[in-house]
Amino acid sequence: MINDIEKGDGFVLRTAEGITHILLLAMFFDGPSVGMLDDLAKEPNATFLARGHAAASERGTTYYEPSRCVFLYRLP
């Protein structure tokens, strides 16, 4: 997980192949999720599994739909 707020995306997940998927867009930051994701992004070499509904932006960027639940699991 990467805190990509500086680029304006928000929090992203990067696959082992280096492909990124936006987990939470910056424009939807609200509540305790932001603090939790920020803490998780600081964990070095952590592996996560995300389940949710994917969508694609006009630029072709894949992101998880903010109007639906996203379940994030930290793997051992």
Sequence and secondary structure as in RCSB ss.txt:
>XXXX:A:sequence
MINDIEKGDGFVLRTAEGITHILLLAMFFDGPSVGMLDDLAKEPNATFLARGHAAASERGTTYYEPSRCVFLYRL
P
>XXXX:A:secstr
 EEEGGGT EEEEE TTS EEEEEEGGG  TTHHHHHHHHHTSTT EEEEES EEE TT  EEE TTS  EEEEE
 
